[in-house]
Amino acid sequence: MGNPIMDNFDSGQANDATLNLSKSIAGPQEAENQSGDPVRAQSAEQSGLSSGSLFIEKYQILDRIGSGGMGVVYRCSQVFIGKDMAIKTLNQSSMTDEAVQRFQTEAKAAGSLSHPNLVSVHDFGVTPEGTPYMVMDYVPGKTLQDVLSEHGQLDLETVLDIFIQCADGLAHAHEKGVLHRDIKPSNIVLIQEKNIGPGSIRILDFGIAKINANSAQTQELTRTGMVIGSPLYMSPEQSIGKRMDWRTDIYSLGCVLYECLCGMPPFQGDTVIETLMMHQTETPRSLREASLGREFPKRLEDLVCAMMEKNFEERVNSMTIVHHELVEIKDQLKNPGKIQKFQKLEKLAAAPAAIKSEAGSRWLSMPVLIAFGAIAAGLLTYFMWMLLSPAPQPVKKLAQVDASFATPGEEVASYDQRVKRGIAESKMRGIDSVSVDNVEFSQSQYDLLAKEKWIRELFIVDCQRLTGFGLDGILANPIETLSLHESDVNDGVLSAIARSKTLRKLDISKCRKTTEEGLVTIARMKNLHSLNMQGVPVTDRVIEELIASNDKFFYLNLSLNTAINDDSMRLVSSHNKEFGLDVSYTSVTDAGVKYMGKSCVYLGLVGNPKITDASLEHIVKNCPKMRVLQLPGMSITPKGIMRLTQLKELVQVDLGAVRLAEVERRRIRAAFSAKKVKLSGI
């Protein structure tokens, strides 16, 4: 098969990184023989699909891009839409029960996920001849392993750009109950090696993934005691076949992050067994020592150490926290002045010096800051939130926390203890925000929150069994901000929210059980200032009710919803006060953007390829107060981008991975720098 990825990456001739997936369907011997046996290769070609043939009446085979002893990967074109995709098949001769089960696990795991940083499976089945197949994204690019082999250590900015996206994608997988369990550099693909923008990283190969037992599609490939994964990046619990959860992926990602910063993995013995034992017993060298003297931010050193804790109960508690920390580190490197703001917040409580002792406070309380950041476009919401929101208000601090709140691990903590711990952490830090995640609510948890009259911001993330009756008691208090991101929200819950007299900011992102009637109830709330409905089935009727009932809102998130179109933009545009709008990953085109006028100060348009320079021209002429623009994934040119420099109040533009000649890139950067506009993505 030759080199999986062609070396000439920058010329745009890099081969398809999807072919790396063929290794996941090849046994050890077969993988070694992929390019060394011409007789075998000829046999595979004769028994496989030929170029130009039509597969299951929908996919035209273009070429074979990878093969192994157990299967083949082809590049194909979806005949109805002309989109390049990849087809992965199993050979008839290799269909053992274990191979078929692994194949099905990968299809079910990846098929349940939809995220710009994960390879998605779009179709799965068995041909009339009995051959299992799956159809997935076609991913051109280099693996991170190839990049490390060429360059060794990577620069800090590149590493942060890569791992922010990796953590975001894995956080989405974990929220869906899917564990990857084989995070390593060869399973991370860079669609472009330089100027890494949103959506330019893909995580491959969910072949040994595990779908959480809470899922209706529970599949477990391995028996208890069976060791799976890649030894250089295995967590201590994984290397001895113990039960794993999402923190296993956090450890593995920490090992890969360490390797990118230092040029070598944290542990590498002479044998596999020695390497596995090092994961169990040895402490990795510091980043400075392993990298031969490079300096790194202390906050990054702390994060890597916390991700690689031997005891999973002392490890960083969620991939969402990892994502947020990396975003904060990157932001602080670019804007040193923001560090003082963060440190001031931390000083409200006497933060311990060692990261290990912070496990019960700093790491577990970070979701407070990110619950309004939705996965696909979370940074957009976060920026707007910080731009327009006051800082958390201090409350009376606890001198000491009951040890029963802080010490139990996630494995044994009761739902009551999780809620108590969230409350205690907030009191320790002196803030009026409380975060609770992954709780199945009963009246006991509602009562615990209801009696804390000082809470002003409440973040209930990925929680189940919410009821309107239970929320009534909590919302009787003067709650101003409520997030129910990806929680079990029904119309009864929405009715309880609508009864609140004090609520100003509401996040119901990815709460997909809501109906039009329930959303209309929310839209009629007259005092809402900010409403995040990302990934929620919002209709034009809901928007009409919101505009008619509420003249106070300043931020509306309608992203991740293909039902949002140009008519939706027309309805929103009738709001006559300044507002921010996020319509990323929707059906909005240039015709919809033309409805935006002088009231629009923030506009998120990520992932809308039908938007062109015409929209930028309209924004320049008709949106003079525009302050923030999010534009990755649009069909825009350098000429259109340069027109944005005429916006006098513009402070930030995110362009994402725009293909530009170096001379154009420098010219654009210089022009925006002269205007003191923060430019990201190029």
Secondary structure, 3 states (H helix, E strand, C coil): CCCCCCCCHHHHHCCEHHHHHHHHHCCHHHHHCCCCCHHHHHHHHHHCCCCCCEECCCEEEEEEEEECCCEEEEEEEECCCCEEEEEEEECHHHCCHHHHHHHHHHHHHHHCCCCCCECCEEEEEECCCCCEEEEEECCECEEHHHHHHHHCCCCHHHHHHHHHHHHHHHHHHHHCCEECCCCCHHHEEECCCCCCCCCCEEECCCCCCEECCCCCCCCCCCCCCCCCCCHHHCCHHHHCCCCCCHHHHHHHHHHHHHHHHHCCCCCCCCCHHHHHHHHHHCCCCCHHHHCCCCCCCHHHHHHHHHHCCCCHHHCCCCHHHHHHHHHHHHHHHHCCHHHHHHHHHHCCCCCCCCCHHHHHHHHHHCHHHHCCCCCCCHHHHHHHHHHHCCCCCCCCCCCCCCHHHHCCCCCCCCHHHHHHHHHHHHHHHCCCEEEEECCECCHHHHHHHHCCCCCCEEEEECCECCCHHHHHHHHCCCCCEEECCCCCCCHHHHHHHHCCCCCCEEECCCCCCCCHHHHHHHHCCCCCCEEECCCCCCCHHHHHHHHHHCCCCCEEECCCECCCCHHHHHHHCCCCCCEEEECCCECCCHHHHCCCCCCEEEEECCCCCCCEHHHHHHHHHHCCCCCEEECCCCECCHHHHHHHHHCCCCCEEECCCCCCCHHHHHHHHHHHHHCCCEEECC
